[in-house]
Amino acid sequence: MSAASVPPSPPSGGASRHRLVSVRRLPPAVTARAAAEYNGVLAVEHDIGREESLALLRDHAAEALLFSSSFKLDAGYIAAMPPQVKVAATCSVGFDHVDVAAAKARGLIVTNTPDVLTGCTADLAFSLLLSAARRLPEADALMRRDAWGPRSMGDFLGVRVWGKTLGILGMGRIGRAVARRARGFDMRVLYHDVAPLPPALEEGAHYVESLPALLAQSDFLSLHCPLTPATRHVLNGETLALLPRGAVVVNAARGGLIDEEALIARLQDGHVAAAGLDVFEGEPRFDRRFIGLPNVALAPHIGSGTVETRDAMGHRSLDNIAAVLAGHPPIDPIWS
């Protein structure tokens, strides 16, 4: 048993239980449920790494793996998994950290956790939008260093949010939830996606056929599309230049959607007035130059970071595992 693990309680009545390895630390309520329902290993003191997790899957004859977006389920890892592993459940809605082709080829079922994190991730995205627009990180820092002094009417001015135009790139569950929140600020909401939504799902937003047309009209831009080869660095030097000067950029989706070098340059020259970022390339590492930019609101990938949502994500992962190991179809397969 790993030093990072907690032993499950013994099965009642001598009944045999399925075996699970969870490589990421889970909320207490989810940990308690997993320990009660499964034999195996649960990360407690620290997350479990790749090589250790493979050894644990073998040693405990585990049938299920529970992981998250910070754990790469790539082709090499999938090939090294012992054959009895039937299902891998990621505590995330995105699955760009999964090699889908390799999982399919092996016959490994992979599930995610849609729906349960939509509202809180949308809340965080809109919080970043407001924080960046109204310069709240700068204001907080000023107060903490006790530097509030006389100033003119022209000092410390942010960007008005209400009544402006919000562009949403990616109108899935979270994008639609952000559109609903924007309506409360009397914003005009535009969106671009691979195809327009049925009007009943548009949340009062208007479809724009091309990305350049969306960018040209967006006082605020919020990214909510999945990270794919086609969307990697969808915001780059060329596309950022299409935004109106003084626009605000928000990213609570995936860091790879933005060419960070290009964004830093546009933040420095003022073409982008501010940014609110919850995600970065190479997490948990990130470009330290962002720290020195006063016009950036930074967060450490906490879009789903509420007690209620993280509990729901963990329980949804366990529900998916339970369904597969009981011989039923998964609830949330990442492919059909």
LUMTOR-321856 format. One record per residue (C-alpha): residue number from 1; residue in one letter; y, z, x. Coordinates in pm, whole numbers. Layout:
<atoms>
<atom resi="NUM" resn="A" y="Y" z="Z" x="X"/>
...
</atoms>
This chain:
<atoms>
<atom resi="1" resn="M" y="0" z="0" x="0"/>
<atom resi="2" resn="S" y="336" z="-103" x="145"/>
<atom resi="3" resn="A" y="602" z="153" x="227"/>
<atom resi="4" resn="A" y="822" z="-48" x="-9"/>
<atom resi="5" resn="S" y="584" z="-6" x="-299"/>
<atom resi="6" resn="V" y="502" z="237" x="-572"/>
<atom resi="7" resn="P" y="140" z="282" x="-681"/>
<atom resi="8" resn="P" y="85" z="225" x="-1052"/>
<atom resi="9" resn="S" y="-59" z="497" x="-1272"/>
<atom resi="10" resn="P" y="-437" z="470" x="-1313"/>
<atom resi="11" resn="P" y="-554" z="265" x="-1611"/>
<atom resi="12" resn="S" y="-643" z="467" x="-1917"/>
<atom resi="13" resn="G" y="-1009" z="481" x="-2014"/>
<atom resi="14" resn="G" y="-1108" z="298" x="-1697"/>
<atom resi="15" resn="A" y="-985" z="-32" x="-1841"/>
<atom resi="16" resn="S" y="-922" z="-309" x="-1589"/>
<atom resi="17" resn="R" y="-562" z="-427" x="-1560"/>
<atom resi="18" resn="H" y="-407" z="-741" x="-1422"/>
<atom resi="19" resn="R" y="-259" z="-732" x="-1074"/>
<atom resi="20" resn="L" y="104" z="-799" x="-988"/>
<atom resi="21" resn="V" y="326" z="-813" x="-680"/>
<atom resi="22" resn="S" y="701" z="-775" x="-739"/>
<atom resi="23" resn="V" y="900" z="-863" x="-428"/>
<atom resi="24" resn="R" y="1240" z="-757" x="-561"/>
<atom resi="25" resn="R" y="1355" z="-410" x="-660"/>
<atom resi="26" resn="L" y="1372" z="-381" x="-1038"/>
<atom resi="27" resn="P" y="1575" z="-158" x="-1272"/>
<atom resi="28" resn="P" y="1405" z="178" x="-1338"/>
<atom resi="29" resn="A" y="1298" z="92" x="-1692"/>
<atom resi="30" resn="V" y="1137" z="-233" x="-1577"/>
<atom resi="31" resn="T" y="971" z="-64" x="-1279"/>
<atom resi="32" resn="A" y="822" z="199" x="-1511"/>
<atom resi="33" resn="R" y="683" z="-65" x="-1744"/>
<atom resi="34" resn="A" y="538" z="-274" x="-1462"/>
<atom resi="35" resn="A" y="372" z="30" x="-1306"/>
<atom resi="36" resn="A" y="225" z="130" x="-1643"/>
<atom resi="37" resn="E" y="90" z="-213" x="-1730"/>
<atom resi="38" resn="Y" y="-27" z="-355" x="-1397"/>
<atom resi="39" resn="N" y="-212" z="-271" x="-1081"/>
<atom resi="40" resn="G" y="-40" z="-395" x="-769"/>
<atom resi="41" resn="V" y="272" z="-346" x="-562"/>
<atom resi="42" resn="L" y="632" z="-304" x="-674"/>
<atom resi="43" resn="A" y="924" z="-316" x="-431"/>
<atom resi="44" resn="V" y="1109" z="15" x="-447"/>
<atom resi="45" resn="E" y="1275" z="118" x="-119"/>
<atom resi="46" resn="H" y="1353" z="-235" x="-5"/>
<atom resi="47" resn="D" y="1274" z="-591" x="-108"/>
<atom resi="48" resn="I" y="950" z="-740" x="20"/>
<atom resi="49" resn="G" y="970" z="-1040" x="253"/>
<atom resi="50" resn="R" y="774" z="-1362" x="257"/>
<atom resi="51" resn="E" y="496" z="-1277" x="501"/>
<atom resi="52" resn="E" y="444" z="-927" x="366"/>
<atom resi="53" resn="S" y="434" z="-1058" x="9"/>
<atom resi="54" resn="L" y="169" z="-1316" x="97"/>
<atom resi="55" resn="A" y="-42" z="-1044" x="257"/>
<atom resi="56" resn="L" y="-1" z="-824" x="-49"/>
<atom resi="57" resn="L" y="-97" z="-1108" x="-284"/>
<atom resi="58" resn="R" y="-416" z="-1151" x="-81"/>
<atom resi="59" resn="D" y="-498" z="-785" x="-25"/>
<atom resi="60" resn="H" y="-446" z="-687" x="-388"/>
<atom resi="61" resn="A" y="-596" z="-1006" x="-535"/>
<atom resi="62" resn="A" y="-276" z="-1035" x="-737"/>
<atom resi="63" resn="E" y="-260" z="-1283" x="-1023"/>
<atom resi="64" resn="A" y="117" z="-1276" x="-1067"/>
<atom resi="65" resn="L" y="431" z="-1280" x="-853"/>
<atom resi="66" resn="L" y="767" z="-1149" x="-976"/>
<atom resi="67" resn="F" y="1069" z="-1265" x="-773"/>
<atom resi="68" resn="S" y="1435" z="-1365" x="-807"/>
<atom resi="69" resn="S" y="1681" z="-1635" x="-704"/>
<atom resi="70" resn="S" y="1721" z="-1486" x="-354"/>
<atom resi="71" resn="F" y="1350" z="-1546" x="-279"/>
<atom resi="72" resn="K" y="1259" z="-1905" x="-188"/>
<atom resi="73" resn="L" y="944" z="-2028" x="-359"/>
<atom resi="74" resn="D" y="927" z="-2337" x="-141"/>
<atom resi="75" resn="A" y="640" z="-2574" x="-69"/>
<atom resi="76" resn="G" y="526" z="-2381" x="238"/>
<atom resi="77" resn="Y" y="511" z="-2052" x="51"/>
<atom resi="78" resn="I" y="332" z="-2208" x="-247"/>
<atom resi="79" resn="A" y="73" z="-2365" x="-18"/>
<atom resi="80" resn="A" y="8" z="-2027" x="145"/>
<atom resi="81" resn="M" y="-37" z="-1837" x="-183"/>
<atom resi="82" resn="P" y="-394" z="-1723" x="-249"/>
<atom resi="83" resn="P" y="-570" z="-1926" x="-519"/>
<atom resi="84" resn="Q" y="-598" z="-1648" x="-778"/>
<atom resi="85" resn="V" y="-218" z="-1635" x="-836"/>
<atom resi="86" resn="K" y="-164" z="-1797" x="-1174"/>
<atom resi="87" resn="V" y="202" z="-1731" x="-1254"/>
<atom resi="88" resn="A" y="529" z="-1673" x="-1069"/>
<atom resi="89" resn="A" y="815" z="-1532" x="-1278"/>
<atom resi="90" resn="T" y="1171" z="-1554" x="-1148"/>
<atom resi="91" resn="C" y="1430" z="-1305" x="-1276"/>
<atom resi="92" resn="S" y="1696" z="-1574" x="-1308"/>
<atom resi="93" resn="V" y="1788" z="-1864" x="-1530"/>
<atom resi="94" resn="G" y="1844" z="-2105" x="-1240"/>
<atom resi="95" resn="F" y="1544" z="-2225" x="-1043"/>
<atom resi="96" resn="D" y="1686" z="-2429" x="-757"/>
<atom resi="97" resn="H" y="1504" z="-2183" x="-528"/>
<atom resi="98" resn="V" y="1170" z="-2315" x="-659"/>
<atom resi="99" resn="D" y="996" z="-2629" x="-533"/>
<atom resi="100" resn="V" y="895" z="-2754" x="-876"/>
<atom resi="101" resn="A" y="689" z="-3047" x="-745"/>
<atom resi="102" resn="A" y="484" z="-2819" x="-519"/>
<atom resi="103" resn="A" y="427" z="-2569" x="-799"/>
<atom resi="104" resn="K" y="315" z="-2842" x="-1037"/>
<atom resi="105" resn="A" y="81" z="-2990" x="-778"/>
<atom resi="106" resn="R" y="-83" z="-2651" x="-724"/>
<atom resi="107" resn="G" y="-107" z="-2574" x="-1095"/>
<atom resi="108" resn="L" y="115" z="-2267" x="-1057"/>
<atom resi="109" resn="I" y="302" z="-2172" x="-1374"/>
<atom resi="110" resn="V" y="663" z="-2075" x="-1302"/>
<atom resi="111" resn="T" y="887" z="-1908" x="-1560"/>
<atom resi="112" resn="N" y="1253" z="-1805" x="-1575"/>
<atom resi="113" resn="T" y="1474" z="-1588" x="-1797"/>
<atom resi="114" resn="P" y="1709" z="-1802" x="-2008"/>
<atom resi="115" resn="D" y="1923" z="-1665" x="-2293"/>
<atom resi="116" resn="V" y="1922" z="-1299" x="-2192"/>
<atom resi="117" resn="L" y="2191" z="-1331" x="-1923"/>
<atom resi="118" resn="T" y="2418" z="-1581" x="-2099"/>
<atom resi="119" resn="G" y="2678" z="-1344" x="-2241"/>
<atom resi="120" resn="C" y="2726" z="-1124" x="-1936"/>
<atom resi="121" resn="T" y="2745" z="-1420" x="-1698"/>
<atom resi="122" resn="A" y="3009" z="-1579" x="-1922"/>
<atom resi="123" resn="D" y="3199" z="-1248" x="-1926"/>
<atom resi="124" resn="L" y="3198" z="-1241" x="-1546"/>
<atom resi="125" resn="A" y="3312" z="-1604" x="-1520"/>
<atom resi="126" resn="F" y="3604" z="-1538" x="-1750"/>
<atom resi="127" resn="S" y="3684" z="-1216" x="-1563"/>
<atom resi="128" resn="L" y="3708" z="-1416" x="-1242"/>
<atom resi="129" resn="L" y="3929" z="-1672" x="-1415"/>
<atom resi="130" resn="L" y="4170" z="-1402" x="-1530"/>
<atom resi="131" resn="S" y="4160" z="-1216" x="-1199"/>
<atom resi="132" resn="A" y="4233" z="-1526" x="-995"/>
<atom resi="133" resn="A" y="4505" z="-1652" x="-1229"/>
<atom resi="134" resn="R" y="4689" z="-1319" x="-1247"/>
<atom resi="135" resn="R" y="4636" z="-1228" x="-878"/>
<atom resi="136" resn="L" y="4454" z="-906" x="-960"/>
<atom resi="137" resn="P" y="4285" z="-872" x="-617"/>
<atom resi="138" resn="E" y="4628" z="-883" x="-452"/>
<atom resi="139" resn="A" y="4772" z="-641" x="-706"/>
<atom resi="140" resn="D" y="4486" z="-396" x="-660"/>
<atom resi="141" resn="A" y="4521" z="-412" x="-281"/>
<atom resi="142" resn="L" y="4896" z="-354" x="-305"/>
<atom resi="143" resn="M" y="4848" z="-43" x="-518"/>
<atom resi="144" resn="R" y="4578" z="98" x="-291"/>
<atom resi="145" resn="R" y="4801" z="73" x="15"/>
<atom resi="146" resn="D" y="5088" z="232" x="-184"/>
<atom resi="147" resn="A" y="5313" z="-70" x="-130"/>
<atom resi="148" resn="W" y="5471" z="-101" x="-473"/>
<atom resi="149" resn="G" y="5842" z="-137" x="-413"/>
<atom resi="150" resn="P" y="6147" z="-320" x="-549"/>
<atom resi="151" resn="R" y="6094" z="-688" x="-614"/>
<atom resi="152" resn="S" y="6276" z="-976" x="-778"/>
<atom resi="153" resn="M" y="6175" z="-1154" x="-1099"/>
<atom resi="154" resn="G" y="6034" z="-1433" x="-886"/>
<atom resi="155" resn="D" y="5788" z="-1218" x="-692"/>
<atom resi="156" resn="F" y="5414" z="-1178" x="-748"/>
<atom resi="157" resn="L" y="5386" z="-1449" x="-1010"/>
<atom resi="158" resn="G" y="5047" z="-1562" x="-1133"/>
<atom resi="159" resn="V" y="4940" z="-1849" x="-1356"/>
<atom resi="160" resn="R" y="4945" z="-1824" x="-1734"/>
<atom resi="161" resn="V" y="4602" z="-1850" x="-1896"/>
<atom resi="162" resn="W" y="4660" z="-1869" x="-2270"/>
<atom resi="163" resn="G" y="4733" z="-2213" x="-2408"/>
<atom resi="164" resn="K" y="4622" z="-2394" x="-2091"/>
<atom resi="165" resn="T" y="4339" z="-2648" x="-2053"/>
<atom resi="166" resn="L" y="3999" z="-2528" x="-1936"/>
<atom resi="167" resn="G" y="3754" z="-2783" x="-1801"/>
<atom resi="168" resn="I" y="3386" z="-2685" x="-1807"/>
<atom resi="169" resn="L" y="3139" z="-2874" x="-1590"/>
<atom resi="170" resn="G" y="2796" z="-2815" x="-1743"/>
<atom resi="171" resn="M" y="2783" z="-2727" x="-2112"/>
<atom resi="172" resn="G" y="2457" z="-2535" x="-2127"/>
<atom resi="173" resn="R" y="2419" z="-2186" x="-2270"/>
<atom resi="174" resn="I" y="2664" z="-2022" x="-2030"/>
<atom resi="175" resn="G" y="2916" z="-2305" x="-2043"/>
<atom resi="176" resn="R" y="2921" z="-2282" x="-2423"/>
<atom resi="177" resn="A" y="2963" z="-1905" x="-2406"/>
<atom resi="178" resn="V" y="3264" z="-1950" x="-2175"/>
<atom resi="179" resn="A" y="3409" z="-2202" x="-2422"/>
<atom resi="180" resn="R" y="3380" z="-1942" x="-2700"/>
<atom resi="181" resn="R" y="3571" z="-1690" x="-2489"/>
<atom resi="182" resn="A" y="3838" z="-1945" x="-2404"/>
<atom resi="183" resn="R" y="3908" z="-2002" x="-2772"/>
<atom resi="184" resn="G" y="4023" z="-1641" x="-2791"/>
<atom resi="185" resn="F" y="4294" z="-1733" x="-2540"/>
<atom resi="186" resn="D" y="4403" z="-2039" x="-2740"/>
<atom resi="187" resn="M" y="4288" z="-2264" x="-2459"/>
<atom resi="188" resn="R" y="4220" z="-2633" x="-2499"/>
<atom resi="189" resn="V" y="3860" z="-2673" x="-2381"/>
<atom resi="190" resn="L" y="3717" z="-2993" x="-2233"/>
<atom resi="191" resn="Y" y="3369" z="-3043" x="-2091"/>
<atom resi="192" resn="H" y="3161" z="-3292" x="-1899"/>
<atom resi="193" resn="D" y="2782" z="-3309" x="-1891"/>
<atom resi="194" resn="V" y="2516" z="-3575" x="-1869"/>
<atom resi="195" resn="A" y="2566" z="-3644" x="-2241"/>
<atom resi="196" resn="P" y="2782" z="-3507" x="-2523"/>
<atom resi="197" resn="L" y="2644" z="-3222" x="-2730"/>
<atom resi="198" resn="P" y="2600" z="-3235" x="-3105"/>
<atom resi="199" resn="P" y="2933" z="-3127" x="-3259"/>
<atom resi="200" resn="A" y="2777" z="-2806" x="-3395"/>
<atom resi="201" resn="L" y="2710" z="-2692" x="-3035"/>
<atom resi="202" resn="E" y="3042" z="-2788" x="-2879"/>
<atom resi="203" resn="E" y="3220" z="-2460" x="-2957"/>
<atom resi="204" resn="G" y="3540" z="-2650" x="-3033"/>
<atom resi="205" resn="A" y="3537" z="-2823" x="-2694"/>
<atom resi="206" resn="H" y="3590" z="-3195" x="-2645"/>
<atom resi="207" resn="Y" y="3358" z="-3415" x="-2439"/>
<atom resi="208" resn="V" y="3503" z="-3608" x="-2143"/>
<atom resi="209" resn="E" y="3293" z="-3901" x="-2027"/>
<atom resi="210" resn="S" y="3356" z="-3879" x="-1653"/>
<atom resi="211" resn="L" y="3403" z="-3603" x="-1399"/>
<atom resi="212" resn="P" y="3727" z="-3754" x="-1261"/>
<atom resi="213" resn="A" y="3876" z="-3759" x="-1611"/>
<atom resi="214" resn="L" y="3777" z="-3396" x="-1666"/>
<atom resi="215" resn="L" y="3925" z="-3283" x="-1334"/>
<atom resi="216" resn="A" y="4253" z="-3465" x="-1390"/>
<atom resi="217" resn="Q" y="4316" z="-3264" x="-1709"/>
<atom resi="218" resn="S" y="4190" z="-2921" x="-1602"/>
<atom resi="219" resn="D" y="4440" z="-2644" x="-1536"/>
<atom resi="220" resn="F" y="4130" z="-2427" x="-1494"/>
<atom resi="221" resn="L" y="3786" z="-2551" x="-1395"/>
<atom resi="222" resn="S" y="3471" z="-2345" x="-1447"/>
<atom resi="223" resn="L" y="3137" z="-2461" x="-1304"/>
<atom resi="224" resn="H" y="2821" z="-2408" x="-1508"/>
<atom resi="225" resn="C" y="2589" z="-2693" x="-1412"/>
<atom resi="226" resn="P" y="2256" z="-2645" x="-1231"/>
<atom resi="227" resn="L" y="2237" z="-2706" x="-858"/>
<atom resi="228" resn="T" y="2047" z="-3031" x="-796"/>
<atom resi="229" resn="P" y="2068" z="-3298" x="-527"/>
<atom resi="230" resn="A" y="2309" z="-3482" x="-757"/>
<atom resi="231" resn="T" y="2540" z="-3182" x="-808"/>
<atom resi="232" resn="R" y="2540" z="-3037" x="-456"/>
<atom resi="233" resn="H" y="2903" z="-3035" x="-337"/>
<atom resi="234" resn="V" y="3015" z="-3188" x="-665"/>
<atom resi="235" resn="L" y="3346" z="-3024" x="-579"/>
<atom resi="236" resn="N" y="3445" z="-3165" x="-241"/>
<atom resi="237" resn="G" y="3756" z="-3292" x="-69"/>
<atom resi="238" resn="E" y="3771" z="-3603" x="-286"/>
<atom resi="239" resn="T" y="3707" z="-3438" x="-622"/>
<atom resi="240" resn="L" y="3924" z="-3131" x="-557"/>
<atom resi="241" resn="A" y="4213" z="-3369" x="-496"/>
<atom resi="242" resn="L" y="4175" z="-3493" x="-855"/>
<atom resi="243" resn="L" y="4266" z="-3152" x="-998"/>
<atom resi="244" resn="P" y="4631" z="-3098" x="-1093"/>
<atom resi="245" resn="R" y="4819" z="-2919" x="-820"/>
<atom resi="246" resn="G" y="4807" z="-2546" x="-896"/>
<atom resi="247" resn="A" y="4467" z="-2553" x="-1071"/>
<atom resi="248" resn="V" y="4232" z="-2255" x="-1063"/>
<atom resi="249" resn="V" y="3862" z="-2299" x="-978"/>
<atom resi="250" resn="V" y="3587" z="-2062" x="-1097"/>
<atom resi="251" resn="N" y="3223" z="-2067" x="-986"/>
<atom resi="252" resn="A" y="2967" z="-1826" x="-1131"/>
<atom resi="253" resn="A" y="2681" z="-2079" x="-1118"/>
<atom resi="254" resn="R" y="2555" z="-2173" x="-770"/>
<atom resi="255" resn="G" y="2738" z="-2174" x="-438"/>
<atom resi="256" resn="G" y="2609" z="-2516" x="-336"/>
<atom resi="257" resn="L" y="2815" z="-2682" x="-609"/>
<atom resi="258" resn="I" y="3123" z="-2647" x="-388"/>
<atom resi="259" resn="D" y="3196" z="-2780" x="-41"/>
<atom resi="260" resn="E" y="3344" z="-2452" x="80"/>
<atom resi="261" resn="E" y="3521" z="-2610" x="377"/>
<atom resi="262" resn="A" y="3708" z="-2839" x="138"/>
<atom resi="263" resn="L" y="3789" z="-2558" x="-104"/>
<atom resi="264" resn="I" y="3929" z="-2336" x="171"/>
<atom resi="265" resn="A" y="4155" z="-2622" x="284"/>
<atom resi="266" resn="R" y="4285" z="-2676" x="-70"/>
<atom resi="267" resn="L" y="4341" z="-2302" x="-120"/>
<atom resi="268" resn="Q" y="4536" z="-2290" x="206"/>
<atom resi="269" resn="D" y="4760" z="-2584" x="124"/>
<atom resi="270" resn="G" y="4820" z="-2470" x="-235"/>
<atom resi="271" resn="H" y="4668" z="-2766" x="-413"/>
<atom resi="272" resn="V" y="4426" z="-2515" x="-565"/>
<atom resi="273" resn="A" y="4634" z="-2214" x="-662"/>
<atom resi="274" resn="A" y="4344" z="-1969" x="-677"/>
<atom resi="275" resn="A" y="3969" z="-1938" x="-707"/>
<atom resi="276" resn="G" y="3726" z="-1690" x="-856"/>
<atom resi="277" resn="L" y="3388" z="-1699" x="-681"/>
<atom resi="278" resn="D" y="3070" z="-1508" x="-761"/>
<atom resi="279" resn="V" y="2836" z="-1739" x="-567"/>
<atom resi="280" resn="F" y="2832" z="-1887" x="-218"/>
<atom resi="281" resn="E" y="2627" z="-2113" x="4"/>
<atom resi="282" resn="G" y="2389" z="-1922" x="228"/>
<atom resi="283" resn="E" y="2401" z="-1599" x="29"/>
<atom resi="284" resn="P" y="2421" z="-1315" x="113"/>
<atom resi="285" resn="R" y="2615" z="-1461" x="404"/>
<atom resi="286" resn="F" y="2941" z="-1630" x="311"/>
<atom resi="287" resn="D" y="3235" z="-1788" x="487"/>
<atom resi="288" resn="R" y="3441" z="-1492" x="608"/>
<atom resi="289" resn="R" y="3759" z="-1698" x="583"/>
<atom resi="290" resn="F" y="3755" z="-1629" x="209"/>
<atom resi="291" resn="I" y="3832" z="-1264" x="287"/>
<atom resi="292" resn="G" y="4160" z="-1362" x="448"/>
<atom resi="293" resn="L" y="4274" z="-1570" x="151"/>
<atom resi="294" resn="P" y="4478" z="-1356" x="-91"/>
<atom resi="295" resn="N" y="4440" z="-1614" x="-367"/>
<atom resi="296" resn="V" y="4063" z="-1569" x="-407"/>
<atom resi="297" resn="A" y="3879" z="-1321" x="-630"/>
<atom resi="298" resn="L" y="3540" z="-1249" x="-472"/>
<atom resi="299" resn="A" y="3222" z="-1101" x="-620"/>
<atom resi="300" resn="P" y="2869" z="-1068" x="-472"/>
<atom resi="301" resn="H" y="2670" z="-1274" x="-727"/>
<atom resi="302" resn="I" y="2688" z="-1017" x="-1007"/>
<atom resi="303" resn="G" y="2708" z="-1248" x="-1308"/>
<atom resi="304" resn="S" y="2408" z="-1082" x="-1473"/>
<atom resi="305" resn="G" y="2486" z="-742" x="-1322"/>
<atom resi="306" resn="T" y="2487" z="-510" x="-1620"/>
<atom resi="307" resn="V" y="2226" z="-248" x="-1707"/>
<atom resi="308" resn="E" y="2145" z="-419" x="-2033"/>
<atom resi="309" resn="T" y="2109" z="-769" x="-1888"/>
<atom resi="310" resn="R" y="1909" z="-678" x="-1578"/>
<atom resi="311" resn="D" y="1671" z="-474" x="-1797"/>
<atom resi="312" resn="A" y="1637" z="-769" x="-2033"/>
<atom resi="313" resn="M" y="1570" z="-1010" x="-1745"/>
<atom resi="314" resn="G" y="1302" z="-786" x="-1598"/>
<atom resi="315" resn="H" y="1131" z="-733" x="-1932"/>
<atom resi="316" resn="R" y="1146" z="-1106" x="-2006"/>
<atom resi="317" resn="S" y="974" z="-1178" x="-1674"/>
<atom resi="318" resn="L" y="701" z="-926" x="-1757"/>
<atom resi="319" resn="D" y="665" z="-1080" x="-2104"/>
<atom resi="320" resn="N" y="611" z="-1421" x="-1944"/>
<atom resi="321" resn="I" y="353" z="-1283" x="-1702"/>
<atom resi="322" resn="A" y="172" z="-1099" x="-1981"/>
<atom resi="323" resn="A" y="153" z="-1414" x="-2193"/>
<atom resi="324" resn="V" y="6" z="-1627" x="-1913"/>
<atom resi="325" resn="L" y="-246" z="-1367" x="-1799"/>
<atom resi="326" resn="A" y="-358" z="-1321" x="-2160"/>
<atom resi="327" resn="G" y="-437" z="-1692" x="-2175"/>
<atom resi="328" resn="H" y="-132" z="-1790" x="-2380"/>
<atom resi="329" resn="P" y="140" z="-2044" x="-2298"/>
<atom resi="330" resn="P" y="437" z="-1903" x="-2104"/>
<atom resi="331" resn="I" y="743" z="-1811" x="-2309"/>
<atom resi="332" resn="D" y="992" z="-1966" x="-2069"/>
<atom resi="333" resn="P" y="827" z="-2233" x="-1849"/>
<atom resi="334" resn="I" y="1073" z="-2405" x="-1619"/>
<atom resi="335" resn="W" y="912" z="-2737" x="-1707"/>
<atom resi="336" resn="S" y="729" z="-2848" x="-2017"/>
</atoms>
